[in-house]
Amino acid sequence: MSEDEGGGSLWVLTAVLLTPAGFPSVLGDDFPEACALLGVDPDPGGYGLVLGQDEEGARWTVVVDDVSLVAAAIAAWDCGMEYDLSPDERTVVASLAGWPLELTVAASGLPEPHDPEQGADGTGRVPLAPPSADGWGPVQRRLGADQVAREWAEWSGRTAADGGAAAAAHPGLARALAEAGAYTRTPPPPGRVRSAFAGEGARTLRADGPGWSLVARTGDAAFVLLDEEPGEVLPVPEGGQGGLPDLPELLEGLDRVAVRPV
């Protein structure tokens, strides 16, 4: 439990990091876009997002600049340990009505989670809400790329079976790879390309752009998802098939300009 910006109590349910190297995909293609959605400045040091309920059960998202504290809490929870996340009120940057993420938990002893009235946070905005599961668009495309990254072994096996040849002629794939290649020459906004440790010397790469998301692993495979192809995952062929760029060279270049976790 912590005290929110207005002095009320907040029962903390979970927390996530919002940094150039890692942020919830529902919020945007890059770190500045994610910050803009929450109405905070894109400080390179990043933020922690603390999601909880007040005494009346209302949903609140508290943005704090104590990234280390939030990171420590997340690490403890991931290990199954208890951690009382109670940010100092001096670290609170904003208290926003609603949650941007879907949560299936609620604080014990409080009313069911619900949004406070519009304007309760002083912004006049509609409370934050997770994306709808209906339809297909940028948010669903980014979440789809997240899923591919989580289920890498399965998707990598599919590419090994067909080599990605069937997707080589797709014009959207060529456009996405060309724009990703441009990132290696002119670095994009922070967080547009991210690199994370994947074990055995490999890196998981994630790049997003207008209408496309790329998820890849160095020394392995790459996939592209497009706004124009609902639910489709296009494997990127190796060796520059169909005039596409050489995949290992592209991934090496993206890894050079990617933001990495500290």
N, C-alpha and C positions, 0 to 999 in steps of 0.2 A: 504494500500500500504506500502511496506517496501523496504529497500535497500538490495540487495543480496550481496554475498561475493565479487563479482567483482565490486561493486559500482553501478550497474544498478538497475533499479526499478523493483520490483516484485509486481504484482497485486494479492493479496491473495484471493483464492477462498474457501479453506477449510483447515482444519488441523486435525491431528489425533495424538494420543499418541502412543509411542513405549516404553513400560516399561515391566518389568517381569510380572506384573499383568495384562497387557492388551496390545495387539498389533494386527494389521490387520492379519487375518488368512492367507491371500494370501502370506505372507512373510515367513512362516515357521511353524514348529511344536513347536518351543520354542523360547525364547528371543534371545539366542546366534545365532541361525540359521537365525532369522529375521535380526539381526544386520549384519551378514556376507553377506547377500544378498545385503545390502546397502553399505557394505564396511566400517562400523564403528565398534569400539570396543564395546563389550557388557557391558558398564558401568552400574552398578546396579541402578544408579539414573535415567537411561532411557533418552529418547529424545522426542522431539516434531517434527512431520513431517508437514511442511508447504507447501501446494501445490498451485501453482499459475502460472501466465504467465508474460513474460517480455514484453517490448514495441513492439516487433515483433509478439507477440502471442505465442511464444514458451513455451512449458510445462517445468516447473522446480519443483523439490522437494528439499526443503531446510531443512536440518537436524539441529536442534538447541538443545542446552542442557538446555535451560530455560523451564523446564517442567511445572513449575507453571504458567508461562505466557500463554502457549498454553492451559493448562487445564482451566484457567480462561476464555479464549476466547471461548472454546468449550462449557463451562457451560453457558455462556451468549447467544451464538447462539442457544443452545437448548431451552432456555427460550424465544426465539424470540426477544432478545435484540441486539442492534448493539454493535460491539466491534472492534476497530481498532487494529488488530494484526500486530505489527511492531517490530519484534525482533531486539535487538541491534546486530550490526554486530559482536561484540565480542563473542556472543553466538553461532554463526554459526559454525557448525562442518564440514558440507559438503554441496555443492550445486550440485545436481545430475540432469542430463537431463532426462526428461520424468516424468510420473506419474506411480506409482505402482498400483493405484486404478482407477476404472472407474468413471469419473465425467461427469455429464450431463449438467454442467453449464460452462459458459465462461465469461471472463471479458468484460464488455460493452465498445465499442469503440475500441477494439483491433481486429486484424485479428483472424481468426478461430484458435483454439488450434492445434498446430502441434509440432512435435518433432524437436529440434535443430539438427544440423548435428552431426553425431557420433564423439565423441572426444571433443565436445564443452565444456564439463565440466572438461576436463583435465584428465579423467580416461581412455579414450580410449575404454570404454564399450559401448555396444548398449544401447540406452536410455531405461529407465524403462518403462514398459508397463503392463497394467492389464492382467490377464490370459485370454486365449481364452475360449469362452463358449462351444467350440467343445471338445468332448472327455471327459474322466473321469480320474482323477489322484489325487495325494495328495492335490493339491490346491482345486479342486472341492469337494473332500471329506471333507476338513476342512470347506469350505463354506457351505456345506450341513449341517454340525453339527451346524454352526452358525444359519442357518435357523430353525433347530429343536428347538434351544434355544429360538428364537424369537417367535415361534408358539407353545410354550410349552403346553398350554391348549389342543390344538387339538391332539398333539402327545401323551400326557399323557392319554387322553381318549381312544386312540386306544389300549394302553397297558392294560388299565383296562378291555377292552373287551375280549382280548385273553390271557392275562397273560404272553405273550412272549414265550409260550410253543413251538411254531413252530420254533423259532430261536435257541432253546436250543442245538440242535444237530449240529449246524454249526461249523466246526472246526476253522474257522476264528474268531468266537466270543470267543471261548475258549482261543485261542491264545492271543487275545487282552486283555481279562480279566486277564489272567495270567501275562501278562506284566504290566498291570495297578496295579495288586497286588504287583508286585516286586517294584514298585515305593514307596509303603508304607514302605518297608524295606530298600531300598537304594534310597534316594531322587534323582530324575532325574535332568537334567539341568533346570535352572530357566525358569519359564513360561511353562514348559511341563505339569504341573498341576496347574490350577487356580481356585480360589473360589471367588464368588461374592454374595452379598446380594440378596435374592430373595423374601423377604417379609415374615412376620409371622414366623420369626425364621428359615426359610429355607435358604439353600445356593444352588446356581447354580454351579455345578462343571464341569470343562472341562479338559480333559486329552487327549493328543495326543501321538502317537508313530509311529514307522515305519509301515506304511500301515494301520493305524486305528485311529479313533477319537471316544472319548466317551463324551457324554453330559448327565448330570444327575441333579436331584434335590434331596437333602436330604429329607428323609421321603416320597419320591414319586417314581419316576421311573428312568430308565436309558436306553440310546440307544447307539448303536455302528454302525459306518459306516466304510466300508472297501474299500481299493483300488481295491480288487478283485471282489467286488459286486457293479458295477456301479448303482448309484441311489437308492440303497437299504438301508433302515434304519431298523436295527435289534433291537427289544426290548429285554432287558436283563431280564430273568425270576428271580423272587424272590425265596428265600429259597434254593438256591444251586441246582436247577434242573439240571439233566444230568451231575452231577459232577462239575458244575460251582460253583465259590465261592459265599458265602452268600452276597447278594447285600447290605443290610444295613451295614454290617461289612466292606465291601470294600469301600463304600462311606465315612464312618466315617474315615477310614484310609487315604483315599485320601485327605479329608478335612484337616487332621492334617498336611500333608506335602505341601499343596497347597500354592501358593503365593496369597496374598490378596491385594486389592487396599489400598493404604495408605489414 
